[in-house]
């Protein structure tokens, strides 16, 4: 049963030109770097230092798996691109919201 699920999963990747394990590895692997970047951003904001680079890096890390999907993928359905666009917009909105919070507020950690 697990083998057939794995074969189906890898078949999806082959159909769309994306290795699901690479996608998952990028997705999960970027999490600690994203969190470290957000902590770095909060520290710099508290000190009154510029955080543009940290915002850009955090956005890239949050979207890195989807960037891989766009670059490596082929024959993707239109709704996949729409979903990725929605995720990108949400990421931007979320980062802007986090940056606009006062540095000492509970949500800024």
BALOBA-1460 file (C-alpha; in Angstrom, 3 decimals):
// residues 109
<rec num="1" residu="x" x="0.000" y="0.000" z="0.000"/>
<rec num="2" residu="x" x="2.748" y="2.485" z="0.947"/>
<rec num="3" residu="x" x="4.629" y="1.594" z="-2.222"/>
<rec num="4" residu="x" x="1.604" y="2.363" z="-4.389"/>
<rec num="5" residu="x" x="1.112" y="5.718" z="-2.620"/>
<rec num="6" residu="x" x="4.805" y="6.523" z="-3.127"/>
<rec num="7" residu="x" x="4.562" y="5.542" z="-6.821"/>
<rec num="8" residu="x" x="1.477" y="7.754" z="-7.267"/>
<rec num="9" residu="x" x="3.215" y="10.637" z="-5.461"/>
<rec num="10" residu="x" x="6.344" y="10.350" z="-7.606"/>
<rec num="11" residu="x" x="4.160" y="9.956" z="-10.708"/>
<rec num="12" residu="x" x="2.655" y="13.369" z="-10.040"/>
<rec num="13" residu="x" x="6.129" y="14.818" z="-9.879"/>
<rec num="14" residu="x" x="7.138" y="13.186" z="-13.146"/>
<rec num="15" residu="x" x="3.982" y="14.433" z="-14.858"/>
<rec num="16" residu="x" x="4.659" y="18.016" z="-13.804"/>
<rec num="17" residu="x" x="8.461" y="17.986" z="-13.940"/>
<rec num="18" residu="x" x="8.868" y="18.485" z="-10.197"/>
<rec num="19" residu="x" x="10.441" y="16.093" z="-7.713"/>
<rec num="20" residu="x" x="8.050" y="16.061" z="-4.724"/>
<rec num="21" residu="x" x="10.877" y="15.202" z="-2.356"/>
<rec num="22" residu="x" x="12.927" y="18.194" z="-3.505"/>
<rec num="23" residu="x" x="9.851" y="20.416" z="-3.153"/>
<rec num="24" residu="x" x="9.223" y="19.064" z="0.354"/>
<rec num="25" residu="x" x="12.890" y="19.359" z="1.276"/>
<rec num="26" residu="x" x="12.994" y="22.992" z="0.202"/>
<rec num="27" residu="x" x="9.696" y="23.693" z="1.975"/>
<rec num="28" residu="x" x="10.722" y="22.113" z="5.285"/>
<rec num="29" residu="x" x="14.395" y="23.051" z="5.004"/>
<rec num="30" residu="x" x="13.623" y="26.754" z="4.633"/>
<rec num="31" residu="x" x="11.612" y="26.921" z="7.883"/>
<rec num="32" residu="x" x="14.524" y="27.282" z="10.341"/>
<rec num="33" residu="x" x="16.212" y="29.848" z="8.089"/>
<rec num="34" residu="x" x="12.940" y="31.780" z="7.779"/>
<rec num="35" residu="x" x="12.461" y="31.817" z="11.551"/>
<rec num="36" residu="x" x="16.074" y="32.896" z="12.104"/>
<rec num="37" residu="x" x="15.627" y="35.705" z="9.582"/>
<rec num="38" residu="x" x="12.449" y="36.907" z="11.302"/>
<rec num="39" residu="x" x="14.264" y="36.903" z="14.680"/>
<rec num="40" residu="x" x="17.127" y="38.837" z="13.073"/>
<rec num="41" residu="x" x="14.617" y="41.286" z="11.606"/>
<rec num="42" residu="x" x="12.930" y="41.822" z="15.001"/>
<rec num="43" residu="x" x="16.292" y="42.461" z="16.715"/>
<rec num="44" residu="x" x="17.292" y="44.997" z="14.071"/>
<rec num="45" residu="x" x="13.886" y="46.693" z="14.228"/>
<rec num="46" residu="x" x="14.145" y="47.032" z="18.012"/>
<rec num="47" residu="x" x="17.504" y="48.751" z="17.554"/>
<rec num="48" residu="x" x="16.024" y="51.079" z="14.936"/>
<rec num="49" residu="x" x="18.202" y="49.641" z="12.164"/>
<rec num="50" residu="x" x="17.013" y="49.108" z="8.573"/>
<rec num="51" residu="x" x="15.350" y="45.742" z="7.889"/>
<rec num="52" residu="x" x="14.791" y="45.802" z="4.125"/>
<rec num="53" residu="x" x="17.287" y="43.008" z="3.489"/>
<rec num="54" residu="x" x="15.735" y="40.822" z="6.196"/>
<rec num="55" residu="x" x="12.251" y="41.378" z="4.756"/>
<rec num="56" residu="x" x="13.467" y="40.389" z="1.287"/>
<rec num="57" residu="x" x="15.287" y="37.320" z="2.610"/>
<rec num="58" residu="x" x="12.303" y="36.211" z="4.701"/>
<rec num="59" residu="x" x="10.007" y="36.600" z="1.694"/>
<rec num="60" residu="x" x="12.354" y="34.588" z="-0.501"/>
<rec num="61" residu="x" x="12.636" y="31.818" z="2.100"/>
<rec num="62" residu="x" x="8.860" y="31.693" z="2.588"/>
<rec num="63" residu="x" x="8.331" y="31.324" z="-1.169"/>
<rec num="64" residu="x" x="11.403" y="29.256" z="-2.105"/>
<rec num="65" residu="x" x="9.542" y="25.964" z="-2.609"/>
<rec num="66" residu="x" x="6.978" y="27.685" z="-4.814"/>
<rec num="67" residu="x" x="9.735" y="29.372" z="-6.796"/>
<rec num="68" residu="x" x="11.125" y="25.877" z="-7.429"/>
<rec num="69" residu="x" x="7.666" y="24.768" z="-8.539"/>
<rec num="70" residu="x" x="7.353" y="27.650" z="-11.004"/>
<rec num="71" residu="x" x="10.888" y="27.200" z="-12.380"/>
<rec num="72" residu="x" x="10.950" y="23.400" z="-12.631"/>
<rec num="73" residu="x" x="7.261" y="22.686" z="-13.183"/>
<rec num="74" residu="x" x="5.591" y="22.162" z="-16.529"/>
<rec num="75" residu="x" x="2.014" y="21.459" z="-17.590"/>
<rec num="76" residu="x" x="0.737" y="22.957" z="-14.339"/>
<rec num="77" residu="x" x="-2.943" y="23.829" z="-14.186"/>
<rec num="78" residu="x" x="-3.919" y="27.503" z="-14.132"/>
<rec num="79" residu="x" x="-5.197" y="27.178" z="-10.575"/>
<rec num="80" residu="x" x="-1.719" y="26.140" z="-9.376"/>
<rec num="81" residu="x" x="-0.350" y="29.477" z="-10.614"/>
<rec num="82" residu="x" x="-3.337" y="31.243" z="-9.016"/>
<rec num="83" residu="x" x="-2.666" y="29.462" z="-5.714"/>
<rec num="84" residu="x" x="1.021" y="30.376" z="-5.853"/>
<rec num="85" residu="x" x="0.099" y="34.008" z="-6.602"/>
<rec num="86" residu="x" x="-2.289" y="33.998" z="-3.623"/>
<rec num="87" residu="x" x="0.436" y="32.529" z="-1.385"/>
<rec num="88" residu="x" x="2.903" y="35.171" z="-2.565"/>
<rec num="89" residu="x" x="0.401" y="37.949" z="-1.873"/>
<rec num="90" residu="x" x="-0.366" y="36.505" z="1.565"/>
<rec num="91" residu="x" x="3.351" y="36.249" z="2.357"/>
<rec num="92" residu="x" x="3.894" y="39.874" z="1.388"/>
<rec num="93" residu="x" x="0.863" y="40.982" z="3.425"/>
<rec num="94" residu="x" x="1.975" y="38.932" z="6.433"/>
<rec num="95" residu="x" x="5.524" y="40.301" z="6.347"/>
<rec num="96" residu="x" x="4.295" y="43.885" z="5.980"/>
<rec num="97" residu="x" x="1.932" y="43.370" z="8.915"/>
<rec num="98" residu="x" x="4.749" y="41.921" z="11.055"/>
<rec num="99" residu="x" x="7.096" y="44.768" z="10.169"/>
<rec num="100" residu="x" x="4.496" y="47.423" z="11.033"/>
<rec num="101" residu="x" x="3.907" y="45.987" z="14.521"/>
<rec num="102" residu="x" x="5.658" y="47.805" z="17.345"/>
<rec num="103" residu="x" x="8.944" y="46.047" z="18.135"/>
<rec num="104" residu="x" x="7.981" y="45.081" z="21.690"/>
<rec num="105" residu="x" x="4.474" y="43.736" z="20.953"/>
<rec num="106" residu="x" x="3.742" y="40.021" z="21.561"/>
<rec num="107" residu="x" x="3.083" y="39.356" z="17.860"/>
<rec num="108" residu="x" x="6.469" y="40.767" z="16.844"/>
<rec num="109" residu="x" x="8.455" y="37.891" z="18.299"/>
